[in-house]
Every structure is written in C-alpha cells, then in structure tokens.
Amino acid sequence: MGESPLLVWVEAGALALALVVLAALLSRVVRRVLFAAFVGAKAVALAAVLRLRGRSDAGPVVVRRGFEELGPTYIKLGQLVASSQGLFPERYSLEFRKCLDRVRPFPFADVEATLHADLGKDPAEIFESIDPKPLASASIAQVHVARTRDGQDVVIKVQRPKIAMMVEADLRVLKVAARIMNAMPLGELANPVAIVEDFESNIREELDFRREAENLTEFNRIMKEHGQTRVAAPQPIAGLTTPRVLVMERFFGSRVDEVDKLKAANIDGEELLLLGMRAWFQCLILHGFFHGDVHAGNLMALSDGRIGFLDFGIVGRFGRERREQVTDYLMAFSAGDFRKLAEVMHAMGSMGGDIDLDAVAKDLARAYEPLLAKEDSAMKYADVIPAIMRTAVRHGMRMPRDFVLVVKQMLYFDRYAKLLAPKLNVFRDPRIMAALATDMMEAKMRAA
C-alpha cells in the first residue's frame, strides 16, 4: 500500500519547516560573517591610510574600534585581550583596556521585558523599586539596584537582549579566523584555536546565570565549611534565578583599592587582604575551585567588616593532580627554587621531552625574581606575565592557561598589598606560606 496522502503532507511540511529554520540559522551566521568581513576590510583600509600618514602605531586603535563596532562578543574578546598581557602583544593589551569602560547600557524597557518573561510576573509584583539607571553595564549584561517587596536590598543582573544568538554566530566566525591564524608562521605556538576554544567555554558559562548562582553558593558553602565567617559572596535570591536573570544580595562597602575610604572607615587593609587570600587559597588547594578574576571591582571591603568576592562568572577548576601541581608550583616559586619550577612545568606537559631545564630555570628566574625582591623594590606588573611568556616561546613550550590565570590573580593580590600594606610581599610572607603549607597538608590527608 502507498503512503497516506495526509502522512506525505505532514512529512513534507516538517521538511519545509526544518529547511526554513536551517535557512534562518545560516542567514544569521552569514550576516555576521559579511558584517565582520566589512568591518575588517574597513579597518585594513583605515590602517593603510594612517600608515601612509606616518601613523605606524595605528594598528591597535583600528582593531579596537573594529571590535567595538562588531558588538558585545568582540568587546568581550577585547576585554580578554586587555586582561591577558603576555598572551597578546602589550600595545594591544593596553589599547583594549578602553573596552573595559565603553559598553553602552541597553534600555530599561528591555530590562523590564526580560524580567517579566523570565520571572513570569510583572516586576512590580516582585520588586518594590528598581533603579532604572544601571549600576554597571558590561558586554554580557547590566546590573540594577533594587529592593524586593519584603524590603531586602538586592542587585539584578540582566542579560543583554538577543546576546546568546549573536554570540553563537560570532563564535563560528572566530573559530574560522583562529584556524586561519593557526596555519600562519608561529601561529601554532600562539595557539589561537585554544584561545578561541577557551573564550567559547567561558562565554557560554557566563551566558547561563544559573551557573554563576551555583558558583556563588559553592563559594559560600566552602567558606562555611572552613569557618570563614568574615568572607562571603552575595547570596542568590531563591526563585529569582534564570539563564538570563540573577537576583542576589546587595553588598555595601568599598573596593579594596579605595585606600582613603578604607582608612576613613578605620579598616585594617592588611588584615582584610590576608583574610581574602587565605580564603582564595583554601578554595584552590582544598576544593580545586577559585575565583578567576579578582580585579579591584570584584573584591570589596564590606561595611560590616567582612571581605566580599563579587562576580563569579569566571572561575577556575582543577582536578586533584592539577591542584598538587599548582601547590608545588607556588611553593617552589615562593622559595625561589626555579629549577623545581621548571620541573613542575615539565610535569604539566607544557614542554617537549627534549628540554634544557637548567636553561629554563635561569630564564624563569629573570622573569619571576622582581616579584620575590624586597618589599620596596620597583616593579612593573605589566612586565611580569609577558616576561614569562617570552620564556615560554624561547623554549618552545605552552604555558597552560589555568596556571597563567593563577599567576594573574596573585599579581592582583600583590598589587593590593602594595596599596594596603607596602611591606607585605604576598609571594614570601611567612603567614601566607604557613597557611599554604597547612592547606597542602590537609589536601594530602584528604586524598590519602
């Protein structure tokens, strides 16, 4: 028997619908490819004109402007460039810092529409008030101060409209560009494919605010487990978290780099910094979980005497073996044992088998020794990671990104130490090293 005419029509209709959906998806990607190509061509032409006019330094400015024109995904990538000195040329990292505070807010009407769609109610039924002026505006989302109907002060993090669809299309473009760059001379050592893959992993995680809520909860659980009553992250508000909306407790206080405000509030900056560092290390060594972006905007001296960690969109996670390698790395570093440091890096698989570890150790010493020098020594933080990366290139090795991420957080902590406690060297202070050794022993006992 032949097929039923009705069945044929249903199958034909389903196929037609699938083709329409596929065409829509492809058209979105094609549109982004064409737009990226247009912006890229315009940038190349502008750079050529500026070079003819004697502006040999125009490259970073032109690329940064192009990224801003391409929108949130590329601005986010630009922010990665800005915060990853050593992984990218320094002049580009410096220029892309302008992306950190040049993100336009989106209309408050879009905020209200997202809240209504995701929370299933009129925002006025949940919140007594919402400040229409953003507290902060970023590439992925913006934050508004609010108060719930039961009188709790909160902040609302709301995702940019249609950002997820735009990111998906842009990631396809970036993957193709990375493969092309990888085929160029020295391209493989720069590892553009891995950079884009890492960027993709991070941005996908950041696009689901439920994951950030889980990270906030996990951090607070770890602090409770270790009796850290003066260290906290904002508590997510039950029932008010979706992939695009995160409502959480509002913290009051000052950034850790606002020295005058801390002094006026009679806050012991050194004590608070040591407290925050101990908490960070406990998360890293005992749980393989750590805040991956402790810049000054994400670390607060709270008005009630606690230290607050904000924005858990970027976190690092290590398995047991990696944790042990990290702690060996940190202890060798603090002791100035650069031969051991080279051995640890070799064990991580970031070097080939045929390597001169003594030569690597000498180069690592030159890169790292400024961090271990006496407290009042002059040091440019911007030079440290680039020096480490030059050592990596010289010896044909790849620095694992998770280790670069750890070093980056340590540089943040040392920068705060220079502001809050100039005599404190976070890489050699006996209190920090003793706490680190204690945590290492506990980690080994747990693993036994």
C-alpha positions as CSV (number, residue, x, y, z in Angstrom):
1,M,0.0,0.0,0.0
2,G,1.1,3.6,-0.7
3,E,1.6,6.1,2.0
4,S,-1.4,8.1,3.2
5,P,-1.6,11.5,1.5
6,L,-2.0,13.1,4.9
7,L,1.3,11.5,6.1
8,V,3.0,12.7,2.9
9,W,1.8,16.2,3.6
10,V,2.9,16.1,7.2
11,E,6.4,14.8,6.3
12,A,6.6,17.5,3.5
13,G,5.5,20.2,6.0
14,A,8.0,19.0,8.6
15,L,10.8,19.0,6.0
16,A,9.8,22.5,4.8
17,L,9.8,23.8,8.4
18,A,13.2,22.3,9.0
19,L,14.6,24.0,5.9
20,V,13.2,27.3,6.9
21,V,14.7,27.0,10.4
22,L,18.1,26.0,8.9
23,A,18.0,28.9,6.4
24,A,17.2,31.3,9.3
25,L,20.2,29.9,11.3
26,L,22.5,30.1,8.3
27,S,21.4,33.5,7.3
28,R,22.2,34.8,10.8
29,V,25.7,33.4,10.6
30,V,26.1,34.6,7.0
31,R,25.0,38.1,8.1
32,R,27.6,38.1,10.9
33,V,30.3,36.8,8.5
34,L,29.6,39.5,6.0
35,F,29.4,42.2,8.6
36,A,32.7,41.1,10.2
37,A,34.3,41.0,6.7
38,F,33.0,44.5,6.0
39,V,34.3,45.9,9.4
40,G,37.6,44.0,8.8
41,A,38.1,45.4,5.3
42,K,37.3,48.9,6.6
43,A,39.8,48.5,9.4
44,V,42.5,47.3,7.0
45,A,41.9,50.3,4.7
46,L,41.9,52.7,7.6
47,A,45.2,51.2,8.9
48,A,46.8,51.6,5.5
49,V,45.8,55.2,5.2
50,L,47.1,56.0,8.7
51,R,50.4,54.3,7.9
52,L,50.8,56.4,4.8
53,R,50.3,59.4,7.0
54,G,53.1,58.2,9.3
55,R,50.9,56.6,12.0
56,S,52.8,53.3,12.4
57,D,51.2,52.7,15.8
58,A,47.6,52.8,14.4
59,G,47.1,49.0,14.4
60,P,45.8,48.6,17.9
61,V,43.5,51.6,17.7
62,V,42.0,50.4,14.5
63,V,41.4,46.9,15.7
64,R,39.9,48.1,19.0
65,R,37.5,50.4,17.1
66,G,36.5,47.5,14.8
67,F,35.8,45.2,17.8
68,E,33.6,47.9,19.3
69,E,31.7,48.2,16.1
70,L,31.2,44.5,15.9
71,G,29.4,44.4,19.2
72,P,29.2,42.6,22.6
73,T,31.0,39.3,21.7
74,Y,34.0,41.2,20.3
75,I,34.0,43.7,23.1
76,K,34.2,40.7,25.5
77,L,37.1,39.3,23.5
78,G,38.7,42.7,23.6
79,Q,38.4,42.7,27.4
80,L,40.1,39.3,27.4
81,V,43.0,40.8,25.4
82,A,43.1,43.7,27.9
83,S,43.3,41.5,30.9
84,S,45.7,38.9,29.4
85,Q,49.0,40.8,29.0
86,G,51.6,38.3,27.8
87,L,49.2,36.3,25.8
88,F,48.8,39.2,23.4
89,P,51.2,42.0,22.3
90,E,51.4,44.6,25.0
91,R,50.4,47.6,22.8
92,Y,47.1,45.7,22.0
93,S,46.5,44.8,25.7
94,L,47.0,48.5,26.6
95,E,44.7,49.8,23.8
96,F,42.0,47.2,24.6
97,R,41.7,48.5,28.2
98,K,39.5,51.1,26.7
99,C,36.9,48.4,26.1
100,L,36.6,47.9,29.9
101,D,34.5,51.0,30.3
102,R,33.0,51.6,26.9
103,V,30.0,49.3,26.9
104,R,26.7,51.2,26.3
105,P,23.8,50.3,28.5
106,F,20.7,48.9,26.9
107,P,17.2,50.5,27.5
108,F,15.5,49.9,30.8
109,A,12.4,48.8,28.9
110,D,14.4,45.8,27.7
111,V,15.3,45.1,31.3
112,E,11.7,45.1,32.4
113,A,10.7,42.9,29.4
114,T,13.4,40.3,30.3
115,L,12.4,40.2,33.9
116,H,8.7,39.8,33.0
117,A,9.5,37.0,30.5
118,D,11.9,35.1,32.7
119,L,10.3,35.5,36.2
120,G,6.8,35.1,34.9
121,K,5.4,38.1,36.7
122,D,5.3,41.9,36.4
123,P,8.5,43.1,38.0
124,A,6.4,45.4,40.2
125,E,4.9,42.3,41.9
126,I,8.3,41.2,43.0
127,F,10.2,44.4,43.5
128,E,9.2,47.5,45.4
129,S,11.6,49.5,43.4
130,I,14.3,49.2,40.6
131,D,16.7,51.9,39.8
132,P,16.4,52.4,36.0
133,K,19.9,53.7,35.9
134,P,22.4,50.8,35.7
135,L,24.9,50.4,38.5
136,A,27.2,48.8,35.9
137,S,26.9,47.9,32.2
138,A,29.1,45.1,30.7
139,S,29.3,43.3,27.4
140,I,27.1,40.4,28.5
141,A,24.7,42.0,31.0
142,Q,24.0,45.0,33.1
143,V,23.2,45.4,36.8
144,H,20.5,47.4,38.5
145,V,20.0,48.2,42.2
146,A,16.5,47.1,43.5
147,R,14.5,46.4,46.6
148,T,12.2,43.4,47.0
149,R,8.6,43.6,48.3
150,D,9.8,42.2,51.6
151,G,12.3,45.1,52.0
152,Q,15.6,43.3,51.0
153,D,18.2,45.3,49.1
154,V,19.3,43.4,46.1
155,V,21.1,43.8,42.7
156,I,19.6,42.4,39.5
157,K,21.9,41.2,36.8
158,V,20.0,41.1,33.4
159,Q,21.4,39.7,30.2
160,R,21.5,41.8,27.0
161,P,18.6,41.1,24.6
162,K,19.4,38.5,21.9
163,I,23.1,38.3,23.1
164,A,23.0,34.4,23.0
165,M,22.1,34.3,19.3
166,M,24.7,36.9,18.4
167,V,27.4,35.0,20.4
168,E,26.6,31.8,18.6
169,A,27.1,33.4,15.2
170,D,30.2,35.3,16.2
171,L,31.8,32.1,17.7
172,R,31.6,30.4,14.3
173,V,33.3,33.4,12.7
174,L,36.1,33.4,15.4
175,K,36.7,29.6,15.0
176,V,37.3,30.0,11.3
177,A,39.6,33.0,11.9
178,A,41.5,31.0,14.5
179,R,42.1,28.1,12.2
180,I,43.4,30.5,9.5
181,M,45.8,32.2,12.0
182,N,46.9,28.8,13.2
183,A,48.2,28.0,9.8
184,M,50.5,31.1,9.7
185,P,54.1,31.1,10.8
186,L,54.4,30.8,14.6
187,G,50.6,30.7,14.7
188,E,50.5,27.3,16.3
189,L,52.7,28.4,19.2
190,A,50.4,31.4,19.8
191,N,47.7,28.8,19.8
192,P,44.7,30.9,18.5
193,V,42.5,27.8,18.3
194,A,42.9,27.1,22.0
195,I,42.3,30.8,22.9
196,V,39.0,30.8,21.0
197,E,38.0,27.5,22.5
198,D,38.7,28.9,26.0
199,F,36.9,32.1,25.1
200,E,33.9,30.0,23.9
201,S,33.9,27.9,27.1
202,N,34.0,31.0,29.3
203,I,31.4,33.0,27.4
204,R,28.9,30.0,27.3
205,E,29.2,29.6,31.0
206,E,28.7,33.3,31.6
207,L,25.6,33.3,29.4
208,D,23.8,30.9,31.9
209,F,23.4,32.9,35.1
210,R,22.3,29.7,36.9
211,R,25.9,28.6,36.8
212,E,27.1,31.8,38.4
213,A,24.4,31.4,41.1
214,E,25.8,27.9,41.7
215,N,29.3,29.3,41.9
216,L,28.2,31.9,44.5
217,T,26.5,29.2,46.5
218,E,29.5,26.9,46.3
219,F,31.9,29.6,47.5
220,N,29.7,30.4,50.5
221,R,29.5,26.7,51.3
222,I,33.3,26.4,51.3
223,M,33.6,29.4,53.5
224,K,31.2,28.0,56.0
225,E,33.0,24.6,55.9
226,H,36.2,26.3,56.9
227,G,34.8,28.7,59.5
228,Q,35.5,31.8,57.4
229,T,32.7,33.9,58.8
230,R,34.3,37.2,57.5
231,V,34.5,36.1,53.9
232,A,31.4,36.0,51.6
233,A,29.9,36.2,48.2
234,P,26.4,37.6,47.6
235,Q,23.6,35.1,48.2
236,P,21.4,34.4,45.2
237,I,17.7,35.0,46.0
238,A,15.8,31.8,45.9
239,G,13.4,31.5,42.9
240,L,14.7,34.6,41.1
241,T,17.5,33.0,39.0
242,T,17.1,32.0,35.4
243,P,19.6,31.7,32.5
244,R,19.1,35.4,31.8
245,V,18.4,36.9,35.2
246,L,20.3,36.7,38.5
247,V,18.9,38.5,41.6
248,M,21.3,38.5,44.6
249,E,22.1,40.1,47.9
250,R,23.5,43.6,47.6
251,F,26.8,44.3,49.3
252,F,27.7,47.7,50.8
253,G,31.3,48.9,51.2
254,S,34.3,50.0,49.2
255,R,36.6,48.5,46.6
256,V,39.9,47.2,48.1
257,D,41.9,49.7,46.1
258,E,40.0,52.7,47.6
259,V,42.6,53.3,50.2
260,D,41.3,56.6,51.5
261,K,37.9,55.2,52.1
262,L,39.3,52.2,54.0
263,K,41.4,54.5,56.2
264,A,38.4,56.7,56.9
265,A,36.4,53.7,57.9
266,N,39.3,52.5,60.2
267,I,39.6,49.2,58.2
268,D,42.8,47.2,58.6
269,G,43.6,46.7,54.9
270,E,46.4,44.3,55.5
271,E,44.3,42.0,57.8
272,L,41.5,42.0,55.3
273,L,43.8,41.2,52.4
274,L,45.4,38.3,54.2
275,L,41.9,37.0,55.1
276,G,40.8,37.2,51.5
277,M,43.9,35.5,50.2
278,R,43.6,32.6,52.8
279,A,40.0,32.1,51.6
280,W,41.1,32.1,48.0
281,F,43.9,29.6,48.6
282,Q,41.6,27.3,50.6
283,C,39.2,27.2,47.6
284,L,42.0,26.5,45.2
285,I,44.0,23.9,47.1
286,L,41.3,22.0,49.0
287,H,38.5,22.2,46.5
288,G,40.0,22.9,43.1
289,F,37.7,25.9,42.7
290,F,38.8,29.5,42.6
291,H,37.6,33.0,41.6
292,G,39.3,33.7,38.3
293,D,39.0,37.5,38.1
294,V,39.8,39.2,41.4
295,H,40.3,42.7,40.0
296,A,39.5,45.5,42.3
297,G,35.9,45.8,41.2
298,N,35.3,42.3,42.3
299,L,36.8,42.5,45.8
300,M,35.1,44.6,48.4
301,A,35.9,45.7,52.0
302,L,32.3,45.5,53.3
303,S,30.9,48.0,55.8
304,D,30.3,45.2,58.3
305,G,34.0,44.2,58.4
306,R,33.8,41.3,56.0
307,I,35.6,40.9,52.7
308,G,33.3,40.3,49.7
309,F,34.1,38.4,46.5
310,L,31.8,39.5,43.6
311,D,31.1,38.3,40.0
312,F,31.7,34.6,39.8
313,G,31.1,34.5,36.0
314,I,34.8,33.3,35.6
315,V,36.0,30.6,37.9
316,G,38.9,28.1,37.6
317,R,38.5,24.4,38.4
318,F,41.3,21.9,38.9
319,G,41.3,18.1,39.4
320,R,43.5,16.5,42.1
321,E,46.6,16.2,40.0
322,R,46.4,19.7,38.8
323,R,45.9,21.0,42.3
324,E,49.0,19.2,43.5
325,Q,51.0,20.7,40.6
326,V,49.7,24.2,41.4
327,T,50.7,23.9,45.0
328,D,54.2,22.6,44.1
329,Y,54.5,25.5,41.6
330,L,53.6,28.1,44.3
331,M,55.9,26.6,46.9
332,A,58.8,26.4,44.5
333,F,58.1,29.9,43.4
334,S,58.0,31.3,47.0
335,A,61.2,29.5,47.8
336,G,62.9,30.9,44.7
337,D,63.6,27.3,43.5
338,F,63.4,27.9,39.8
339,R,64.9,24.5,38.9
340,K,61.9,22.9,40.7
341,L,59.6,25.4,39.0
342,A,60.9,24.2,35.6
343,E,60.4,20.6,36.6
344,V,56.8,21.3,37.6
345,M,56.1,23.0,34.3
346,H,57.7,20.0,32.5
347,A,55.4,17.6,34.5
348,M,52.4,19.6,33.5
349,G,53.2,18.7,29.9
350,S,53.8,22.3,28.8
351,M,57.2,21.4,27.4
352,G,58.5,18.9,24.9
353,G,60.6,15.9,26.2
354,D,64.0,17.3,24.9
355,I,64.4,20.4,27.0
356,D,67.2,22.1,28.9
357,L,65.7,22.5,32.4
358,D,68.7,24.5,33.7
359,A,68.3,27.0,30.9
360,V,64.6,27.2,31.5
361,A,65.2,27.8,35.3
362,K,67.6,30.7,34.5
363,D,65.0,32.3,32.3
364,L,62.3,31.8,34.8
365,A,64.5,33.4,37.5
366,R,64.8,36.5,35.4
367,A,61.1,36.6,34.8
368,Y,59.9,36.0,38.3
369,E,62.6,37.5,40.6
370,P,61.1,41.0,40.6
371,L,58.1,39.5,42.4
372,L,60.3,38.0,45.1
373,A,62.5,41.1,45.7
374,K,62.4,43.2,48.8
375,E,59.2,44.9,49.6
376,D,60.1,48.4,48.4
377,S,61.6,47.4,45.0
378,A,60.2,48.9,41.9
379,M,58.3,46.6,39.6
380,K,56.0,46.9,36.6
381,Y,53.2,44.4,36.9
382,A,52.6,44.7,33.2
383,D,56.1,43.2,32.5
384,V,55.8,40.0,34.6
385,I,53.5,37.8,32.5
386,P,55.0,39.0,29.2
387,A,58.4,38.0,30.5
388,I,57.1,34.6,31.5
389,M,55.5,34.2,28.0
390,R,58.8,35.2,26.3
391,T,60.5,32.4,28.3
392,A,57.8,30.0,27.1
393,V,58.3,31.0,23.4
394,R,62.1,30.8,23.8
395,H,61.9,27.2,24.9
396,G,59.1,26.1,22.6
397,M,56.6,25.5,25.4
398,R,53.0,26.5,26.1
399,M,52.0,27.9,29.4
400,P,48.8,26.2,30.5
401,R,46.1,28.9,30.7
402,D,44.9,27.8,34.1
403,F,48.4,28.4,35.5
404,V,48.5,31.9,33.9
405,L,45.1,32.5,35.5
406,V,46.5,31.7,38.9
407,V,49.6,33.9,38.4
408,K,47.3,36.7,37.3
409,Q,45.3,36.5,40.5
410,M,48.5,36.5,42.5
411,L,49.6,39.7,40.7
412,Y,46.2,41.3,41.6
413,F,46.8,40.4,45.3
414,D,50.3,41.7,45.3
415,R,49.1,45.0,43.7
416,Y,46.6,45.4,46.5
417,A,49.4,44.6,49.1
418,K,51.5,47.5,47.7
419,L,48.5,49.8,48.3
420,L,47.3,48.5,51.6
421,A,50.4,47.0,53.2
422,P,53.6,48.2,51.4
423,K,55.8,45.9,53.5
424,L,53.9,42.8,52.7
425,N,55.2,40.5,49.9
426,V,52.4,38.1,49.1
427,F,54.9,35.7,47.5
428,R,57.1,35.3,50.5
429,D,55.1,36.4,53.6
430,P,55.6,33.7,56.3
431,R,51.9,33.9,57.3
432,I,50.7,33.3,53.8
433,M,53.3,30.5,53.2
434,A,52.4,28.8,56.6
435,A,48.7,28.9,55.7
436,L,49.5,27.5,52.2
437,A,51.6,24.7,53.8
438,T,48.7,23.9,56.2
439,D,46.2,23.7,53.4
440,M,48.6,21.5,51.4
441,M,48.9,19.0,54.3
442,E,45.1,18.9,54.7
443,A,44.7,18.3,51.0
444,K,47.1,15.4,51.1
445,M,45.4,13.9,54.2
446,R,42.0,14.1,52.4
447,A,43.5,12.4,49.4
448,A,45.1,9.6,51.5
